[in-house]
C-alpha cells in the first residue's frame, strides 16, 4: 500500500501526538508534575512520530510476518534514535533535555527491544482507525496540514537551537515555572484530578502508602480480572485442545493477542455473581456456577452467530447437548470452575491486583479498556469483511483494502480453525 507525503506527515503528527501524550501522562504519574518530553516545544514526540510514519509504509509489505514486522520496527527505532541522538548532541551540546539514544549496554538493548514490541502492538491496533481517518480527509486539506506542520516544526527547531545557544539554565527555569507548554500542564492536571477523585490523598506520600488499588468489587478490579482471565484462559484452552485432540490452534477471540473473551467475560460473570456465595455450602456454588456457565456459553454462541453468521463451537455430536451450544458435561465443568474460582483461585488474584501501584495501575486500566475495545472492534470489522469478501471481492474503501491485504481469508480461517458457516445465515 502506497502513501503520499501528506499522508505520511499525518501519520507522523497523529502518532507523534499520541506518543507525546503517553509520555506526559507517564511522567505526570512518576514525578507528579508535567514534563515536556518532546524534542521540540510542540506537543509532538518527533522521534516516535518518525518511527511510526516509517513503519506504516514498510510493514504492510510484510503481510502477517510478525517476526519480520518486529525486526523492522526494532531496526527503525534504533536507527531513528541513533540519528536524532547524533544530531542532537552536535547541535545542542549543553541541552540536557535532549536525551541521547540508549547506550550500547544490555539495558539499553533491552529497553529498545521492549519499546519496539510496544510500538508494534500499538501500530497493529491503531493503524486501521488512523487509515480510515486519513481516507476521510480531502487531499487538499492533508497537503495544507503538511505544509503548515513543516513550517511550525522548522520554526520550533530554530527556536530550540537559539535557546540552546543562549544557555540551558534559562530554559530550565521556564520549565520549572510551567511556561514551556500549557497543554502538557493541562494533561498532567487532568490526570491527577482523576487520580485524586479515585484515591483522595494520593499526592501525599504518607497517605499514599495506605491507598489500595481496586479495593473491593470495582471497575478497575473487573477490568484486570477480565484481562488476566482472558490471557490465562486462552493458554489453558490451547494446551487442553492440543494435548487432548492433538490439534494445536489459536483459541483467541480477537485478532491481536492470546485473549479469549469468553474466558475473560466468564470470569467476570462468575466473580460478580458467585462471590456473594463464597460463604455458602460448596454444592450451591457448584450448582450456581453450572447454570451461570451454561447460560453464558449459550448466549455467547447465539451472539457470535447473529453478529458474524459463524459457528465458533458446536457440541451437537456430544450427548445431552443443548442446541449444540453447550452441554451438561461442560456445564458441570463450569460448576467445578466456579467452585474452584470462588474458593481457591479468586482470593489470591484479588490480593495480587490490589498490590498494584495505584496511580500507574489506574492509568493502565484506562489503556487496557481503550486497547481491548479497539481489538474487539477491529475483530468485528475483519469478520464482517470476511463474510462479504466472496460476493464483493473488490474493497470499497482504504480500510477494506488494508484488511484484504493483511487479514484475508487465510488469516481468518487459520486464526479460528473451529469456525463454521451457519447454514441458516448463509442461505439468508
C-alpha positions in Angstrom: 0.0 0.0 0.0 1.4 3.3 -1.1 1.2 6.6 0.9 2.0 10.1 -0.3 3.9 12.7 1.6 0.8 14.3 3.0 -0.4 11.0 4.4 3.0 10.2 5.9 3.0 13.6 7.6 -0.4 12.9 9.0 0.9 9.6 10.5 3.9 11.5 12.0 1.6 14.1 13.6 -1.0 11.6 14.8 1.3 9.1 16.3 3.8 11.8 17.5 1.0 13.5 19.4 -0.3 10.2 20.9 3.2 9.3 22.0 3.8 12.7 23.4 0.6 12.4 25.5 1.6 9.0 26.7 5.0 10.3 27.9 3.4 13.3 29.5 1.0 11.1 31.4 3.8 8.7 32.4 6.0 11.5 33.9 3.0 13.2 35.4 2.4 10.0 37.4 6.0 9.4 38.2 7.1 12.9 39.1 3.7 14.4 40.0 4.3 17.3 37.6 4.3 17.9 33.8 7.4 17.4 31.8 7.5 18.2 28.0 9.4 15.1 26.8 9.3 16.1 23.1 12.4 17.2 21.3 10.5 20.3 20.2 8.2 22.6 22.1 5.3 21.4 20.0 3.1 18.7 21.5 4.7 16.1 19.3 7.2 13.3 20.1 9.1 13.7 16.9 11.2 10.6 17.5 8.1 8.3 17.9 6.3 10.1 15.1 9.2 9.3 12.7 9.3 5.7 13.8 5.5 5.2 13.3 5.4 7.0 10.0 8.2 4.9 8.6 6.9 1.5 9.7 3.4 2.5 8.4 5.0 2.4 4.9 7.2 -0.7 5.4 5.2 -3.1 7.5 2.2 -3.6 5.1 4.6 -5.1 2.6 5.4 -7.9 5.0 1.8 -9.3 5.2 1.3 -11.2 8.5 5.0 -11.9 9.1 5.0 -10.7 12.7 8.6 -11.7 13.4 9.7 -9.6 10.3 7.5 -6.8 11.5 9.1 -6.8 14.9 12.7 -6.8 13.4 11.9 -3.9 11.1 10.3 -2.0 13.9 13.2 -2.5 16.2 15.7 -1.5 13.5 13.7 1.6 12.7 13.6 2.6 16.3 17.3 2.1 16.9 18.3 3.9 13.7 15.9 6.8 14.4 17.2 7.2 18.0 20.8 7.0 16.8 20.4 9.6 14.1 18.4 12.0 16.3 20.8 11.4 19.2 23.8 12.2 17.0 22.5 15.4 15.6 21.0 16.5 18.9 24.4 16.1 20.6 26.2 18.0 17.9 23.7 20.9 17.6 22.8 21.4 21.2 25.7 20.1 23.2 24.6 21.6 26.5 20.9 20.9 26.2 20.3 18.2 28.8 16.6 18.0 27.9 17.6 16.4 24.6 18.3 12.9 25.9 20.5 10.7 23.6 19.6 7.3 22.4 20.1 4.5 24.9 23.7 3.4 25.1 25.0 0.2 23.8 24.6 -1.6 27.2 22.4 -4.6 27.7 19.9 -2.4 29.5 19.7 -0.1 26.5 19.2 -3.0 24.2 16.5 -4.5 26.4 14.7 -1.1 26.6 14.8 -0.8 22.8 13.5 -4.4 22.4 10.6 -3.8 24.8 9.8 -0.4 23.3 9.8 -1.9 19.8 7.3 -4.5 20.9 5.0 -1.9 22.3 5.3 0.2 19.2 4.3 -2.8 17.0 1.3 -3.7 19.2 0.1 -0.1 19.2 0.6 0.2 15.4 -1.4 -3.0 14.7 -4.2 -1.8 17.0 -4.5 1.8 15.9 -3.4 1.9 12.2 -6.7 0.7 10.8 -8.5 3.6 12.6 -5.8 6.1 11.5 -6.1 4.9 7.9 -9.9 5.4 8.0 -9.4 8.9 9.4 -6.9 9.7 6.7 -9.2 8.5 3.9 -11.9 10.9 5.2 -9.8 14.0 4.9 -9.7 15.7 1.5 -6.3 15.6 -0.2 -6.1 19.4 -0.3 -6.6 19.6 3.4 -3.8 17.0 4.0 -1.4 19.0 1.9 -2.2 22.2 3.7 -1.6 20.4 7.0 1.7 19.0 5.7 3.0 22.5 4.7 1.8 24.2 7.9 3.2 21.4 10.1 6.7 21.6 8.4 6.7 25.4 8.9 5.9 25.1 12.6 8.5 22.2 13.0 11.2 24.3 11.3 10.4 27.4 13.4 10.3 25.4 16.6 13.6 23.7 15.8 15.2 27.2 15.2 13.8 28.4 18.5 15.3 25.3 20.2 18.7 26.0 18.7 18.6 29.6 19.9 17.6 28.6 23.4 20.4 26.0 23.5 23.0 28.5 22.3 21.8 31.2 24.9 22.0 28.8 27.7 20.4 25.8 29.4 19.6 27.5 32.7 17.1 30.0 31.3 15.2 27.2 29.6 15.1 25.0 32.7 13.8 28.0 34.7 10.9 28.3 32.3 10.2 24.6 32.6 10.1 24.8 36.4 7.7 27.8 36.1 5.4 25.8 33.7 5.8 28.2 30.8 7.0 25.9 28.1 3.8 24.0 27.4 0.4 24.7 28.7 -1.1 21.6 27.1 1.2 19.2 28.9 0.4 21.0 32.1 -3.3 20.7 31.4 -3.0 16.9 30.7 -1.0 16.5 33.9 -3.6 18.3 36.0 -6.4 16.3 34.4 -4.6 13.0 35.2 -4.1 14.0 38.8 -7.6 15.3 39.2 -8.9 11.9 38.1 -6.5 10.1 40.3 -7.3 12.2 43.3 -11.0 11.7 42.7 -10.5 7.9 42.7 -7.9 7.9 45.5 -8.2 11.0 47.8 -4.8 12.0 49.3 -2.8 10.1 46.7 -0.4 13.1 46.3 0.5 12.8 50.0 3.4 10.3 50.3 2.3 9.2 53.8 -1.3 8.7 52.8 -0.3 7.1 49.5 1.2 4.1 51.3 -2.3 3.3 52.7 -4.2 3.6 49.4 -5.2 0.2 47.9 -5.8 -0.1 44.2 -9.1 -1.5 43.0 -10.3 -2.3 46.6 -13.3 -4.5 46.7 -15.5 -5.0 43.7 -14.8 -2.1 41.4 -14.5 -1.3 37.7 -10.7 -1.5 38.0 -10.9 -4.9 39.6 -13.3 -6.2 36.9 -11.0 -4.9 34.1 -8.0 -6.7 35.4 -9.9 -9.9 36.2 -11.1 -9.8 32.6 -7.6 -9.3 31.2 -5.8 -11.9 33.3 -8.5 -14.5 32.8 -8.7 -13.9 29.1 -5.0 -14.5 28.8 -4.8 -17.5 31.1 -8.0 -19.0 29.7 -6.7 -18.8 26.2 -3.4 -20.6 27.2 -5.3 -23.3 29.1 -7.7 -23.9 26.3 -4.9 -24.1 23.8 -3.0 -26.6 25.9 -6.1 -28.7 26.6 -7.1 -28.9 22.9 -3.6 -29.6 21.8 -3.0 -32.4 24.3 -6.4 -34.0 24.1 -7.1 -33.7 20.3 -3.5 -33.3 19.0 -4.6 -30.1 17.3 -2.6 -27.0 18.2 -4.6 -24.0 17.1 -5.4 -20.5 18.2 -8.2 -20.3 20.7 -8.2 -16.5 20.9 -11.4 -14.5 20.4 -9.7 -11.5 18.8 -7.2 -10.6 16.0 -4.4 -9.4 18.3 -3.0 -11.3 21.2 -3.8 -14.6 23.0 -7.0 -13.4 24.6 -10.2 -15.4 24.9 -13.0 -13.0 25.6 -15.3 -16.0 26.5 -12.9 -16.8 29.4 -12.5 -13.2 30.4 -16.1 -12.4 30.4 -16.9 -15.7 32.1 -14.5 -14.9 34.9 -16.2 -11.5 35.3 -19.7 -13.2 35.4 -18.5 -15.7 38.0 -16.9 -13.1 40.1 -19.8 -10.7 40.2 -22.4 -13.4 40.6 -20.7 -16.1 42.8 -18.6 -14.1 45.2 -21.7 -13.4 47.3 -22.0 -17.1 47.7 -18.4 -17.6 48.9 -19.5 -18.4 52.4 -22.3 -20.8 51.3 -22.0 -24.6 51.0 -20.0 -25.9 48.1 -22.9 -27.6 46.5 -24.7 -24.2 46.0 -21.7 -22.6 44.5 -21.3 -25.7 42.2 -24.9 -25.5 41.1 -24.9 -21.8 40.5 -21.7 -22.0 38.6 -23.0 -24.7 36.3 -26.2 -22.8 35.5 -24.5 -19.5 35.0 -21.7 -21.0 32.9 -24.1 -22.9 30.7 -26.3 -19.9 30.2 -23.2 -17.7 29.5 -21.8 -20.1 26.9 -25.2 -20.5 25.2 -25.6 -16.7 24.9 -22.1 -16.2 23.6 -22.8 -18.8 20.9 -26.0 -17.1 19.9 -24.3 -13.7 19.8 -21.5 -14.8 17.5 -23.9 -16.5 15.1 -26.2 -13.4 14.9 -23.3 -10.9 14.6 -20.8 -12.9 12.5 -23.0 -15.6 10.9 -20.4 -18.1 12.1 -20.4 -21.1 14.5 -17.2 -21.0 16.6 -18.0 -24.1 18.6 -20.5 -26.9 18.0 -21.3 -29.7 20.6 -24.1 -31.3 18.5 -22.1 -34.6 18.5 -22.0 -34.8 22.3 -24.8 -36.4 24.4 -27.0 -34.1 26.5 -26.1 -31.1 24.4 -28.4 -28.0 24.4 -28.8 -26.9 20.8 -25.2 -27.7 20.2 -24.2 -24.5 22.0 -23.5 -26.1 25.4 -24.0 -29.4 27.1 -24.5 -30.9 30.5 -20.9 -32.2 30.8 -19.4 -28.7 30.1 -22.0 -27.2 32.4 -20.6 -29.5 35.1 -17.1 -28.2 34.2 -18.4 -24.7 34.6 -19.7 -25.6 38.0 -16.4 -27.0 39.1 -14.6 -24.0 37.6 -17.0 -21.7 39.6 -16.3 -23.5 42.8 -12.5 -23.5 42.2 -12.7 -19.8 41.2 -14.6 -18.7 44.3 -12.8 -20.9 46.9 -9.3 -21.1 45.5 -8.3 -19.0 42.5 -10.0 -15.6 43.0 -8.8 -14.7 46.6 -5.1 -14.7 45.7 -5.8 -13.0 42.4 -7.8 -10.4 44.3 -4.9 -9.7 46.7 -2.4 -9.7 43.7 -4.4 -7.0 41.9 -4.8 -4.9 45.0 -1.0 -4.7 45.4 -0.6 -2.8 42.1 0.7 0.8 42.5 -2.5 2.9 42.5 -1.5 5.7 40.1 0.2 3.6 37.4 -2.4 0.9 37.6 -5.3 3.3 37.3 -3.8 4.7 34.0 -3.0 1.2 32.8 -6.7 0.3 33.4 -7.7 3.1 31.0 -5.2 1.9 28.4 -6.5 -1.7 28.7 -10.1 -0.5 28.1 -9.1 1.5 25.1 -6.8 -1.1 23.5 -9.1 -4.0 24.1 -12.0 -2.0 22.7 -10.0 -1.3 19.6 -9.1 -5.0 19.4 -12.7 -6.2 19.7 -14.0 -3.6 17.2 -11.3 -4.4 14.7 -12.0 -8.1 15.1 -15.7 -7.4 14.2 -14.6 -5.4 11.2 -12.3 -8.2 10.0 -15.1 -10.8 10.4 -17.7 -8.7 8.6 -15.3 -8.2 5.7 -14.6 -11.9 5.6 -18.3 -12.6 5.3 -18.7 -10.2 2.4 -15.4 -10.8 0.5 -16.8 -13.7 -1.6 -19.7 -11.8 -3.1 -17.9 -8.4 -3.2 -14.1 -9.1 -3.7 -13.2 -5.5 -4.6 -12.6 -3.4 -1.4 -14.9 -0.4 -1.1 -12.5 1.8 0.9 -9.0 2.0 2.2 -9.8 0.1 5.4 -11.2 -2.9 3.4 -8.1 -2.8 1.2 -5.9 -2.9 4.3 -7.9 -5.8 5.7 -7.8 -7.8 2.4 -4.1 -7.4 2.1 -3.2 -8.1 5.7 -6.1 -10.1 7.3 -7.6 -12.1 4.3 -9.4 -15.4 4.3 -6.2 -17.4 5.1 -5.6 -15.4 8.2 -9.2 -15.7 9.4 -9.5 -19.4 8.7 -6.2 -20.1 10.4 -6.9 -17.9 13.3 -10.2 -19.6 14.1 -9.9 -23.1 12.7 -13.0 -24.3 14.5 -15.2 -21.7 12.9 -18.0 -23.0 10.6 -20.5 -21.1 8.5 -24.0 -21.1 9.9 -26.1 -22.7 7.0 -29.2 -20.7 8.0 -27.4 -17.4 7.9 -25.7 -18.4 4.7 -29.0 -19.1 2.9 -30.3 -15.7 4.0 
